[in-house]
Amino acid sequence: MTAMVDSVGGEAAVKHLIEGSPIKKAGQPEEIATAALFLATDDSSFVTGQLIRVDGGIDI
């Protein structure tokens, strides 16, 4: 849920995506930031060539 979602009509505009997702909730910017921060630190030093999907199971 970001300003981009607000610009297209807010949560109501993406309600069908949320309802169709396995965890039934919209992602928050902090959840994306947590994954990015992990990749930017030494905690991810043994991670190579992976696709890390931070999408709550929503596949558009």
PyMOL commands that set and color helices and strands:
alter all, ss='L'
color gray80, all
select helices_A, chain A and resi 3-7+10-20+29-40+42-44
alter helices_A, ss='H'
color red, helices_A
deselect
rebuild
show_as cartoon
